[in-house]
Amino acid sequence: MSEENSDNTSSKRKFLGIIFTCCNVYGRLYKNKAGTAYVGRCPRCMRPIRVPINPDSSNGTSRRFFRAD
Ligand SMILES: [Zn+2]
């Protein structure tokens, strides 16, 4: 009866803390539904940003700073 939650895994929702270089502010990107990328927007200028998750890296990505061009 609760098939809506069937997509949820046991892992918590993860996020990536980054610096939005467009405004030089700190923010977070959250994993998308498919788990293939971190997505979010700059908190100041609302610019969308998307960081693909590298399957080669065990941690998803080791980079901590991204540009929101
Ligand atoms: Zn910005």
N, CA, C, O and the ligand as a Tripos MOL2 file, in Angstrom:
@<TRIPOS>MOLECULE
protein
  277   275    70     0     0
PROTEIN
NO_CHARGES

@<TRIPOS>ATOM
      1 N           0.8240   -1.2050    0.0000 N.3       1 MET1
      2 CA          0.0000    0.0000    0.0000 C.3       1 MET1
      3 C           0.8600    1.2580    0.0000 C.2       1 MET1
      4 O           0.3870    2.3430   -0.3390 O.2       1 MET1
      5 N           2.1190    1.1080    0.3800 N.am      2 SER2
      6 CA          2.9830    2.2790    0.4420 C.3       2 SER2
      7 C           4.0660    2.1870   -0.6300 C.2       2 SER2
      8 O           5.2580    2.1560   -0.3250 O.2       2 SER2
      9 N           3.6480    2.1440   -1.8480 N.am      3 GLU3
     10 CA          4.6180    2.0080   -2.9300 C.3       3 GLU3
     11 C           5.3790    3.3080   -3.1850 C.2       3 GLU3
     12 O           6.3960    3.3100   -3.8780 O.2       3 GLU3
     13 N           4.8950    4.3850   -2.6390 N.am      4 GLU4
     14 CA          5.5780    5.6560   -2.8500 C.3       4 GLU4
     15 C           6.9730    5.6480   -2.2320 C.2       4 GLU4
     16 O           7.8820    6.3340   -2.7000 O.2       4 GLU4
     17 N           7.1190    4.8650   -1.1800 N.am      5 ASN5
     18 CA          8.4010    4.8250   -0.5010 C.3       5 ASN5
     19 C           9.3130    3.7160   -1.0200 C.2       5 ASN5
     20 O          10.4220    3.5300   -0.5190 O.2       5 ASN5
     21 N           8.8450    2.9880   -2.0160 N.am      6 SER6
     22 CA          9.6440    1.8760   -2.5090 C.3       6 SER6
     23 C          10.9330    2.3520   -3.1540 C.2       6 SER6
     24 O          11.8860    1.5850   -3.2910 O.2       6 SER6
     25 N          10.9650    3.6230   -3.5510 N.am      7 ASP7
     26 CA         12.1540    4.1520   -4.2090 C.3       7 ASP7
     27 C          13.2270    4.5560   -3.2090 C.2       7 ASP7
     28 O          14.3840    4.7620   -3.5750 O.2       7 ASP7
     29 N          12.8420    4.6660   -1.9630 N.am      8 ASN8
     30 CA         13.8030    5.0870   -0.9440 C.3       8 ASN8
     31 C          14.7020    3.9270   -0.5250 C.2       8 ASN8
     32 O          14.2320    2.8250   -0.2420 O.2       8 ASN8
     33 N          15.9880    4.1980   -0.4920 N.am      9 THR9
     34 CA         16.9000    3.1940    0.0290 C.3       9 THR9
     35 C          17.1190    3.4570    1.5110 C.2       9 THR9
     36 O          16.5640    4.4000    2.0740 O.2       9 THR9
     37 N          17.9210    2.6300    2.1230 N.am     10 SER10
     38 CA         18.1590    2.8060    3.5530 C.3      10 SER10
     39 C          19.0720    3.9880    3.8250 C.2      10 SER10
     40 O          19.1140    4.5040    4.9410 O.2      10 SER10
     41 N          19.8060    4.4160    2.7990 N.am     11 SER11
     42 CA         20.7380    5.5110    3.0080 C.3      11 SER11
     43 C          20.0120    6.8350    3.0960 C.2      11 SER11
     44 O          18.9900    7.0540    2.4460 O.2      11 SER11
     45 N          20.5590    7.7040    3.9090 N.am     12 LYS12
     46 CA         19.9670    9.0240    4.0510 C.3      12 LYS12
     47 C          20.2650    9.8640    2.8090 C.2      12 LYS12
     48 O          21.1290    9.5450    1.9920 O.2      12 LYS12
     49 N          19.5260   10.9190    2.7160 N.am     13 ARG13
     50 CA         19.7500   11.8170    1.5930 C.3      13 ARG13
     51 C          21.0590   12.5590    1.8000 C.2      13 ARG13
     52 O          21.2740   13.2240    2.8130 O.2      13 ARG13
     53 N          21.9250   12.4220    0.8020 N.am     14 LYS14
     54 CA         23.2350   13.0390    0.9420 C.3      14 LYS14
     55 C          23.3120   14.3390    0.1750 C.2      14 LYS14
     56 O          22.6210   14.5480   -0.8220 O.2      14 LYS14
     57 N          24.1690   15.1990    0.6680 N.am     15 PHE15
     58 CA         24.3880   16.4560   -0.0350 C.3      15 PHE15
     59 C          25.8730   16.7520   -0.1160 C.2      15 PHE15
     60 O          26.7020   16.1670    0.5800 O.2      15 PHE15
     61 N          26.1580   17.6790   -0.9900 N.am     16 LEU16
     62 CA         27.5440   18.0650   -1.2210 C.3      16 LEU16
     63 C          27.6790   19.5510   -0.9170 C.2      16 LEU16
     64 O          26.9930   20.3800   -1.5150 O.2      16 LEU16
     65 N          28.5590   19.8790    0.0070 N.am     17 GLY17
     66 CA         28.7870   21.2870    0.3140 C.3      17 GLY17
     67 C          29.8040   21.8680   -0.6490 C.2      17 GLY17
     68 O          30.8920   21.3180   -0.8160 O.2      17 GLY17
     69 N          29.4590   22.9580   -1.2710 N.am     18 ILE18
     70 CA         30.3470   23.5420   -2.2680 C.3      18 ILE18
     71 C          30.3740   25.0610   -2.1500 C.2      18 ILE18
     72 O          29.5700   25.6760   -1.4490 O.2      18 ILE18
     73 N          31.3170   25.6240   -2.8530 N.am     19 ILE19
     74 CA         31.3690   27.0800   -2.9960 C.3      19 ILE19
     75 C          30.8400   27.4440   -4.3810 C.2      19 ILE19
     76 O          31.3310   26.9570   -5.4000 O.2      19 ILE19
     77 N          29.8510   28.2910   -4.3930 N.am     20 PHE20
     78 CA         29.3770   28.8050   -5.6710 C.3      20 PHE20
     79 C          30.2800   29.9770   -6.0550 C.2      20 PHE20
     80 O          30.2200   31.0560   -5.4660 O.2      20 PHE20
     81 N          31.1000   29.7310   -7.0390 N.am     21 THR21
     82 CA         32.1050   30.7400   -7.3790 C.3      21 THR21
     83 C          31.4980   31.9510   -8.0710 C.2      21 THR21
     84 O          32.1370   33.0000   -8.1520 O.2      21 THR21
     85 N          30.2850   31.8210   -8.5680 N.am     22 CYS22
     86 CA         29.6490   32.9610   -9.2260 C.3      22 CYS22
     87 C          29.4290   34.0820   -8.2270 C.2      22 CYS22
     88 O          29.5470   35.2570   -8.5740 O.2      22 CYS22
     89 N          29.1100   33.7290   -6.9890 N.am     23 CYS23
     90 CA         28.8570   34.7320   -5.9500 C.3      23 CYS23
     91 C          29.7720   34.5420   -4.7510 C.2      23 CYS23
     92 O          29.7070   35.3020   -3.7840 O.2      23 CYS23
     93 N          30.6290   33.5230   -4.8160 N.am     24 ASN24
     94 CA         31.5590   33.2460   -3.7380 C.3      24 ASN24
     95 C          30.8330   32.9850   -2.4210 C.2      24 ASN24
     96 O          31.2140   33.5010   -1.3700 O.2      24 ASN24
     97 N          29.7840   32.1750   -2.5010 N.am     25 VAL25
     98 CA         29.0230   31.8320   -1.3130 C.3      25 VAL25
     99 C          28.9680   30.3180   -1.1700 C.2      25 VAL25
    100 O          29.0620   29.5720   -2.1450 O.2      25 VAL25
    101 N          28.8130   29.8910    0.0830 N.am     26 TYR26
    102 CA         28.7370   28.4720    0.3640 C.3      26 TYR26
    103 C          27.3060   27.9820    0.2340 C.2      26 TYR26
    104 O          26.3600   28.6730    0.6110 O.2      26 TYR26
    105 N          27.1620   26.7800   -0.3060 N.am     27 GLY27
    106 CA         25.8220   26.2350   -0.4450 C.3      27 GLY27
    107 C          25.8600   24.7220   -0.5180 C.2      27 GLY27
    108 O          26.9190   24.1110   -0.3740 O.2      27 GLY27
    109 N          24.7210   24.1310   -0.7380 N.am     28 ARG28
    110 CA         24.6390   22.6740   -0.8060 C.3      28 ARG28
    111 C          23.9910   22.2360   -2.1060 C.2      28 ARG28
    112 O          23.1140   22.8950   -2.6630 O.2      28 ARG28
    113 N          24.4710   21.0900   -2.5570 N.am     29 LEU29
    114 CA         23.8160   20.4280   -3.6820 C.3      29 LEU29
    115 C          23.3160   19.0810   -3.1790 C.2      29 LEU29
    116 O          24.0100   18.3890   -2.4340 O.2      29 LEU29
    117 N          22.1240   18.7220   -3.5880 N.am     30 TYR30
    118 CA         21.5590   17.4510   -3.1580 C.3      30 TYR30
    119 C          21.5490   16.4580   -4.3010 C.2      30 TYR30
    120 O          21.4070   16.8280   -5.4660 O.2      30 TYR30
    121 N          21.7020   15.1950   -3.9530 N.am     31 LYS31
    122 CA         21.6630   14.1450   -4.9550 C.3      31 LYS31
    123 C          20.3130   14.1390   -5.6560 C.2      31 LYS31
    124 O          19.2610   14.3120   -5.0390 O.2      31 LYS31
    125 N          20.3810   13.9370   -6.9510 N.am     32 ASN32
    126 CA         19.1170   13.8400   -7.6670 C.3      32 ASN32
    127 C          18.5080   12.4610   -7.4500 C.2      32 ASN32
    128 O          19.0990   11.5900   -6.8110 O.2      32 ASN32
    129 N          17.3230   12.2910   -7.9940 N.am     33 LYS33
    130 CA         16.5570   11.0730   -7.7390 C.3      33 LYS33
    131 C          17.2880    9.8280   -8.2290 C.2      33 LYS33
    132 O          17.2550    8.7730   -7.5960 O.2      33 LYS33
    133 N          17.9480    9.9810   -9.3740 N.am     34 ALA34
    134 CA         18.6360    8.8330   -9.9650 C.3      34 ALA34
    135 C          19.9900    8.5760   -9.3190 C.2      34 ALA34
    136 O          20.5960    7.5260   -9.5340 O.2      34 ALA34
    137 N          20.4650    9.5300   -8.5290 N.am     35 GLY35
    138 CA         21.7530    9.3750   -7.8800 C.3      35 GLY35
    139 C          22.9200    9.5360   -8.8260 C.2      35 GLY35
    140 O          24.0150    9.0420   -8.5590 O.2      35 GLY35
    141 N          22.6970   10.2170   -9.9180 N.am     36 THR36
    142 CA         23.7520   10.3690  -10.9220 C.3      36 THR36
    143 C          24.4520   11.7190  -10.8410 C.2      36 THR36
    144 O          25.4850   11.9320  -11.4760 O.2      36 THR36
    145 N          23.8880   12.6190  -10.0620 N.am     37 ALA37
    146 CA         24.4800   13.9540   -9.9940 C.3      37 ALA37
    147 C          23.9760   14.6820   -8.7610 C.2      37 ALA37
    148 O          22.9340   14.3510   -8.1950 O.2      37 ALA37
    149 N          24.7510   15.6890   -8.3590 N.am     38 TYR38
    150 CA         24.2850   16.6180   -7.3380 C.3      38 TYR38
    151 C          23.7210   17.8490   -8.0490 C.2      38 TYR38
    152 O          24.3440   18.3920   -8.9610 O.2      38 TYR38
    153 N          22.5590   18.2700   -7.6270 N.am     39 VAL39
    154 CA         21.9300   19.4050   -8.2860 C.3      39 VAL39
    155 C          21.4790   20.4130   -7.2400 C.2      39 VAL39
    156 O          21.1530   20.0550   -6.1080 O.2      39 VAL39
    157 N          21.4670   21.6690   -7.6390 N.am     40 GLY40
    158 CA         21.0330   22.7060   -6.7280 C.3      40 GLY40
    159 C          21.1280   24.0640   -7.3990 C.2      40 GLY40
    160 O          21.3570   24.1770   -8.6030 O.2      40 GLY40
    161 N          20.9470   25.0820   -6.5860 N.am     41 ARG41
    162 CA         21.0170   26.4380   -7.1140 C.3      41 ARG41
    163 C          21.7980   27.3150   -6.1720 C.2      41 ARG41
    164 O          21.7960   27.1210   -4.9560 O.2      41 ARG41
    165 N          22.4620   28.2770   -6.7560 N.am     42 CYS42
    166 CA         23.1820   29.2550   -5.9540 C.3      42 CYS42
    167 C          22.1830   29.9940   -5.0640 C.2      42 CYS42
    168 O          21.1720   30.4900   -5.5610 O.2      42 CYS42
    169 N          22.4430   30.0760   -3.7660 N.am     43 PRO43
    170 CA         21.4810   30.7150   -2.8510 C.3      43 PRO43
    171 C          21.3520   32.2140   -3.0830 C.2      43 PRO43
    172 O          20.3970   32.8360   -2.6180 O.2      43 PRO43
    173 N          22.2860   32.7820   -3.7830 N.am     44 ARG44
    174 CA         22.2470   34.2340   -3.9560 C.3      44 ARG44
    175 C          21.6460   34.6500   -5.3040 C.2      44 ARG44
    176 O          20.7670   35.5100   -5.3620 O.2      44 ARG44
    177 N          22.1310   34.0320   -6.3790 N.am     45 CYS45
    178 CA         21.6380   34.4420   -7.6930 C.3      45 CYS45
    179 C          20.7180   33.3780   -8.2970 C.2      45 CYS45
    180 O          20.2020   33.5520   -9.4010 O.2      45 CYS45
    181 N          20.5160   32.2770   -7.5660 N.am     46 MET46
    182 CA         19.5930   31.2120   -7.9880 C.3      46 MET46
    183 C          20.0040   30.5410   -9.2980 C.2      46 MET46
    184 O          19.1770   29.9590  -10.0000 O.2      46 MET46
    185 N          21.2560   30.6320   -9.6020 N.am     47 ARG47
    186 CA         21.7590   29.9900  -10.7930 C.3      47 ARG47
    187 C          21.7510   28.4660  -10.5930 C.2      47 ARG47
    188 O          22.2490   27.9900   -9.5730 O.2      47 ARG47
    189 N          21.2140   27.7130  -11.5110 N.am     48 PRO48
    190 CA         21.2130   26.2610  -11.3630 C.3      48 PRO48
    191 C          22.5930   25.6770  -11.6170 C.2      48 PRO48
    192 O          23.3380   26.1630  -12.4680 O.2      48 PRO48
    193 N          22.9220   24.6440  -10.8800 N.am     49 ILE49
    194 CA         24.2050   23.9680  -11.0770 C.3      49 ILE49
    195 C          23.9920   22.4780  -10.9360 C.2      49 ILE49
    196 O          23.1500   22.0150  -10.1660 O.2      49 ILE49
    197 N          24.7780   21.7400  -11.6990 N.am     50 ARG50
    198 CA         24.6510   20.2910  -11.7010 C.3      50 ARG50
    199 C          26.0480   19.6890  -11.7460 C.2      50 ARG50
    200 O          26.8430   20.0030  -12.6310 O.2      50 ARG50
    201 N          26.3380   18.8180  -10.7810 N.am     51 VAL51
    202 CA         27.6470   18.1920  -10.6990 C.3      51 VAL51
    203 C          27.4830   16.6930  -10.8730 C.2      51 VAL51
    204 O          26.9490   16.0250   -9.9880 O.2      51 VAL51
    205 N          27.9270   16.1590  -11.9860 N.am     52 PRO52
    206 CA         27.8010   14.7170  -12.1970 C.3      52 PRO52
    207 C          28.6110   13.9320  -11.1790 C.2      52 PRO52
    208 O          29.7040   14.3430  -10.7910 O.2      52 PRO52
    209 N          28.0730   12.8120  -10.7550 N.am     53 ILE53
    210 CA         28.7770   11.9520   -9.8110 C.3      53 ILE53
    211 C          29.6160   10.9600  -10.5920 C.2      53 ILE53
    212 O          29.1090   10.2110  -11.4270 O.2      53 ILE53
    213 N          30.8900   10.9720  -10.3090 N.am     54 ASN54
    214 CA         31.8140   10.1060  -11.0270 C.3      54 ASN54
    215 C          31.7660    8.6890  -10.4650 C.2      54 ASN54
    216 O          32.1120    8.4770   -9.3030 O.2      54 ASN54
    217 N          31.3460    7.7250  -11.2650 N.am     55 PRO55
    218 CA         31.2400    6.3360  -10.7810 C.3      55 PRO55
    219 C          32.5980    5.7220  -10.4730 C.2      55 PRO55
    220 O          32.6750    4.7120   -9.7740 O.2      55 PRO55
    221 N          33.6630    6.3160  -10.9840 N.am     56 ASP56
    222 CA         34.9910    5.7840  -10.7310 C.3      56 ASP56
    223 C          35.4520    6.0740   -9.3110 C.2      56 ASP56
    224 O          36.2940    5.3620   -8.7630 O.2      56 ASP56
    225 N          34.9040    7.1060   -8.7310 N.am     57 SER57
    226 CA         35.3040    7.4810   -7.3880 C.3      57 SER57
    227 C          34.3650    6.8370   -6.3710 C.2      57 SER57
    228 O          33.1450    6.8960   -6.5220 O.2      57 SER57
    229 N          34.9260    6.2330   -5.3540 N.am     58 SER58
    230 CA         34.1030    5.5490   -4.3540 C.3      58 SER58
    231 C          33.2460    6.5390   -3.5820 C.2      58 SER58
    232 O          32.1800    6.1890   -3.0750 O.2      58 SER58
    233 N          33.7090    7.7530   -3.4980 N.am     59 ASN59
    234 CA         32.9740    8.7640   -2.7490 C.3      59 ASN59
    235 C          32.0440    9.5920   -3.6180 C.2      59 ASN59
    236 O          31.4640   10.5790   -3.1650 O.2      59 ASN59
    237 N          31.9090    9.1850   -4.8570 N.am     60 GLY60
    238 CA         31.0660    9.9600   -5.7560 C.3      60 GLY60
    239 C          31.8740   11.0500   -6.4240 C.2      60 GLY60
    240 O          32.0160   11.0790   -7.6460 O.2      60 GLY60
    241 N          32.3860   11.9200   -5.6280 N.am     61 THR61
    242 CA         33.2720   12.9530   -6.1570 C.3      61 THR61
    243 C          34.1690   13.4400   -5.0420 C.2      61 THR61
    244 O          33.7630   13.5010   -3.8810 O.2      61 THR61
    245 N          35.3750   13.7820   -5.3990 N.am     62 SER62
    246 CA         36.3090   14.2710   -4.3960 C.3      62 SER62
    247 C          36.4690   15.7820   -4.4920 C.2      62 SER62
    248 O          37.1520   16.4030   -3.6780 O.2      62 SER62
    249 N          35.8370   16.3520   -5.4840 N.am     63 ARG63
    250 CA         35.9640   17.7910   -5.6420 C.3      63 ARG63
    251 C          35.0280   18.5140   -4.6780 C.2      63 ARG63
    252 O          33.9360   18.0320   -4.3800 O.2      63 ARG63
    253 N          35.4530   19.6400   -4.2080 N.am     64 ARG64
    254 CA         34.6570   20.3880   -3.2370 C.3      64 ARG64
    255 C          34.3140   21.7900   -3.7430 C.2      64 ARG64
    256 O          33.5140   22.4960   -3.1280 O.2      64 ARG64
    257 N          34.9040   22.1790   -4.8340 N.am     65 PHE65
    258 CA         34.6430   23.5200   -5.3300 C.3      65 PHE65
    259 C          34.2010   23.4430   -6.7850 C.2      65 PHE65
    260 O          34.8530   22.8270   -7.6290 O.2      65 PHE65
    261 N          33.1080   24.0700   -7.0380 N.am     66 PHE66
    262 CA         32.5590   24.0160   -8.3860 C.3      66 PHE66
    263 C          32.1400   25.4040   -8.8390 C.2      66 PHE66
    264 O          31.7350   26.2620   -8.0540 O.2      66 PHE66
    265 N          32.2570   25.5700  -10.1070 N.am     67 ARG67
    266 CA         31.8330   26.8480  -10.6790 C.3      67 ARG67
    267 C          30.4040   26.7370  -11.1590 C.2      67 ARG67
    268 O          29.9990   25.7170  -11.7170 O.2      67 ARG67
    269 N          29.6630   27.7670  -10.9430 N.am     68 ALA68
    270 CA         28.2960   27.8280  -11.4630 C.3      68 ALA68
    271 C          28.2940   28.8640  -12.5730 C.2      68 ALA68
    272 O          27.8880   30.0080  -12.3700 O.2      68 ALA68
    273 N          28.7390   28.4630  -13.7130 N.am     69 ASP69
    274 CA         28.8720   29.4120  -14.8200 C.3      69 ASP69
    275 C          27.5190   29.7870  -15.3940 C.2      69 ASP69
    276 O          27.4450   30.5780  -16.3340 O.2      69 ASP69
    277 ZN         25.5380   32.9640   -7.7230 Zn       70 ZN70
@<TRIPOS>BOND
     1     1     2 1
     2     2     3 1
     3     3     4 2
     4     3     5 am
     5     5     6 1
     6     6     7 1
     7     7     8 2
     8     7     9 am
     9     9    10 1
    10    10    11 1
    11    11    12 2
    12    11    13 am
    13    13    14 1
    14    14    15 1
    15    15    16 2
    16    15    17 am
    17    17    18 1
    18    18    19 1
    19    19    20 2
    20    19    21 am
    21    21    22 1
    22    22    23 1
    23    23    24 2
    24    23    25 am
    25    25    26 1
    26    26    27 1
    27    27    28 2
    28    27    29 am
    29    29    30 1
    30    30    31 1
    31    31    32 2
    32    31    33 am
    33    33    34 1
    34    34    35 1
    35    35    36 2
    36    35    37 am
    37    37    38 1
    38    38    39 1
    39    39    40 2
    40    39    41 am
    41    41    42 1
    42    42    43 1
    43    43    44 2
    44    43    45 am
    45    45    46 1
    46    46    47 1
    47    47    48 2
    48    47    49 am
    49    49    50 1
    50    50    51 1
    51    51    52 2
    52    51    53 am
    53    53    54 1
    54    54    55 1
    55    55    56 2
    56    55    57 am
    57    57    58 1
    58    58    59 1
    59    59    60 2
    60    59    61 am
    61    61    62 1
    62    62    63 1
    63    63    64 2
    64    63    65 am
    65    65    66 1
    66    66    67 1
    67    67    68 2
    68    67    69 am
    69    69    70 1
    70    70    71 1
    71    71    72 2
    72    71    73 am
    73    73    74 1
    74    74    75 1
    75    75    76 2
    76    75    77 am
    77    77    78 1
    78    78    79 1
    79    79    80 2
    80    79    81 am
    81    81    82 1
    82    82    83 1
    83    83    84 2
    84    83    85 am
    85    85    86 1
    86    86    87 1
    87    87    88 2
    88    87    89 am
    89    89    90 1
    90    90    91 1
    91    91    92 2
    92    91    93 am
    93    93    94 1
    94    94    95 1
    95    95    96 2
    96    95    97 am
    97    97    98 1
    98    98    99 1
    99    99   100 2
   100    99   101 am
   101   101   102 1
   102   102   103 1
   103   103   104 2
   104   103   105 am
   105   105   106 1
   106   106   107 1
   107   107   108 2
   108   107   109 am
   109   109   110 1
   110   110   111 1
   111   111   112 2
   112   111   113 am
   113   113   114 1
   114   114   115 1
   115   115   116 2
   116   115   117 am
   117   117   118 1
   118   118   119 1
   119   119   120 2
   120   119   121 am
   121   121   122 1
   122   122   123 1
   123   123   124 2
   124   123   125 am
   125   125   126 1
   126   126   127 1
   127   127   128 2
   128   127   129 am
   129   129   130 1
   130   130   131 1
   131   131   132 2
   132   131   133 am
   133   133   134 1
   134   134   135 1
   135   135   136 2
   136   135   137 am
   137   137   138 1
   138   138   139 1
   139   139   140 2
   140   139   141 am
   141   141   142 1
   142   142   143 1
   143   143   144 2
   144   143   145 am
   145   145   146 1
   146   146   147 1
   147   147   148 2
   148   147   149 am
   149   149   150 1
   150   150   151 1
   151   151   152 2
   152   151   153 am
   153   153   154 1
   154   154   155 1
   155   155   156 2
   156   155   157 am
   157   157   158 1
   158   158   159 1
   159   159   160 2
   160   159   161 am
   161   161   162 1
   162   162   163 1
   163   163   164 2
   164   163   165 am
   165   165   166 1
   166   166   167 1
   167   167   168 2
   168   167   169 am
   169   169   170 1
   170   170   171 1
   171   171   172 2
   172   171   173 am
   173   173   174 1
   174   174   175 1
   175   175   176 2
   176   175   177 am
   177   177   178 1
   178   178   179 1
   179   179   180 2
   180   179   181 am
   181   181   182 1
   182   182   183 1
   183   183   184 2
   184   183   185 am
   185   185   186 1
   186   186   187 1
   187   187   188 2
   188   187   189 am
   189   189   190 1
   190   190   191 1
   191   191   192 2
   192   191   193 am
   193   193   194 1
   194   194   195 1
   195   195   196 2
   196   195   197 am
   197   197   198 1
   198   198   199 1
   199   199   200 2
   200   199   201 am
   201   201   202 1
   202   202   203 1
   203   203   204 2
   204   203   205 am
   205   205   206 1
   206   206   207 1
   207   207   208 2
   208   207   209 am
   209   209   210 1
   210   210   211 1
   211   211   212 2
   212   211   213 am
   213   213   214 1
   214   214   215 1
   215   215   216 2
   216   215   217 am
   217   217   218 1
   218   218   219 1
   219   219   220 2
   220   219   221 am
   221   221   222 1
   222   222   223 1
   223   223   224 2
   224   223   225 am
   225   225   226 1
   226   226   227 1
   227   227   228 2
   228   227   229 am
   229   229   230 1
   230   230   231 1
   231   231   232 2
   232   231   233 am
   233   233   234 1
   234   234   235 1
   235   235   236 2
   236   235   237 am
   237   237   238 1
   238   238   239 1
   239   239   240 2
   240   239   241 am
   241   241   242 1
   242   242   243 1
   243   243   244 2
   244   243   245 am
   245   245   246 1
   246   246   247 1
   247   247   248 2
   248   247   249 am
   249   249   250 1
   250   250   251 1
   251   251   252 2
   252   251   253 am
   253   253   254 1
   254   254   255 1
   255   255   256 2
   256   255   257 am
   257   257   258 1
   258   258   259 1
   259   259   260 2
   260   259   261 am
   261   261   262 1
   262   262   263 1
   263   263   264 2
   264   263   265 am
   265   265   266 1
   266   266   267 1
   267   267   268 2
   268   267   269 am
   269   269   270 1
   270   270   271 1
   271   271   272 2
   272   271   273 am
   273   273   274 1
   274   274   275 1
   275   275   276 2
@<TRIPOS>SUBSTRUCTURE
     1 MET1         2 RESIDUE 1 A MET
     2 SER2         6 RESIDUE 1 A SER
     3 GLU3        10 RESIDUE 1 A GLU
     4 GLU4        14 RESIDUE 1 A GLU
     5 ASN5        18 RESIDUE 1 A ASN
     6 SER6        22 RESIDUE 1 A SER
     7 ASP7        26 RESIDUE 1 A ASP
     8 ASN8        30 RESIDUE 1 A ASN
     9 THR9        34 RESIDUE 1 A THR
    10 SER10       38 RESIDUE 1 A SER
    11 SER11       42 RESIDUE 1 A SER
    12 LYS12       46 RESIDUE 1 A LYS
    13 ARG13       50 RESIDUE 1 A ARG
    14 LYS14       54 RESIDUE 1 A LYS
    15 PHE15       58 RESIDUE 1 A PHE
    16 LEU16       62 RESIDUE 1 A LEU
    17 GLY17       66 RESIDUE 1 A GLY
    18 ILE18       70 RESIDUE 1 A ILE
    19 ILE19       74 RESIDUE 1 A ILE
    20 PHE20       78 RESIDUE 1 A PHE
    21 THR21       82 RESIDUE 1 A THR
    22 CYS22       86 RESIDUE 1 A CYS
    23 CYS23       90 RESIDUE 1 A CYS
    24 ASN24       94 RESIDUE 1 A ASN
    25 VAL25       98 RESIDUE 1 A VAL
    26 TYR26      102 RESIDUE 1 A TYR
    27 GLY27      106 RESIDUE 1 A GLY
    28 ARG28      110 RESIDUE 1 A ARG
    29 LEU29      114 RESIDUE 1 A LEU
    30 TYR30      118 RESIDUE 1 A TYR
    31 LYS31      122 RESIDUE 1 A LYS
    32 ASN32      126 RESIDUE 1 A ASN
    33 LYS33      130 RESIDUE 1 A LYS
    34 ALA34      134 RESIDUE 1 A ALA
    35 GLY35      138 RESIDUE 1 A GLY
    36 THR36      142 RESIDUE 1 A THR
    37 ALA37      146 RESIDUE 1 A ALA
    38 TYR38      150 RESIDUE 1 A TYR
    39 VAL39      154 RESIDUE 1 A VAL
    40 GLY40      158 RESIDUE 1 A GLY
    41 ARG41      162 RESIDUE 1 A ARG
    42 CYS42      166 RESIDUE 1 A CYS
    43 PRO43      170 RESIDUE 1 A PRO
    44 ARG44      174 RESIDUE 1 A ARG
    45 CYS45      178 RESIDUE 1 A CYS
    46 MET46      182 RESIDUE 1 A MET
    47 ARG47      186 RESIDUE 1 A ARG
    48 PRO48      190 RESIDUE 1 A PRO
    49 ILE49      194 RESIDUE 1 A ILE
    50 ARG50      198 RESIDUE 1 A ARG
    51 VAL51      202 RESIDUE 1 A VAL
    52 PRO52      206 RESIDUE 1 A PRO
    53 ILE53      210 RESIDUE 1 A ILE
    54 ASN54      214 RESIDUE 1 A ASN
    55 PRO55      218 RESIDUE 1 A PRO
    56 ASP56      222 RESIDUE 1 A ASP
    57 SER57      226 RESIDUE 1 A SER
    58 SER58      230 RESIDUE 1 A SER
    59 ASN59      234 RESIDUE 1 A ASN
    60 GLY60      238 RESIDUE 1 A GLY
    61 THR61      242 RESIDUE 1 A THR
    62 SER62      246 RESIDUE 1 A SER
    63 ARG63      250 RESIDUE 1 A ARG
    64 ARG64      254 RESIDUE 1 A ARG
    65 PHE65      258 RESIDUE 1 A PHE
    66 PHE66      262 RESIDUE 1 A PHE
    67 ARG67      266 RESIDUE 1 A ARG
    68 ALA68      270 RESIDUE 1 A ALA
    69 ASP69      274 RESIDUE 1 A ASP
    70 ZN70       277 GROUP 0 **** ****
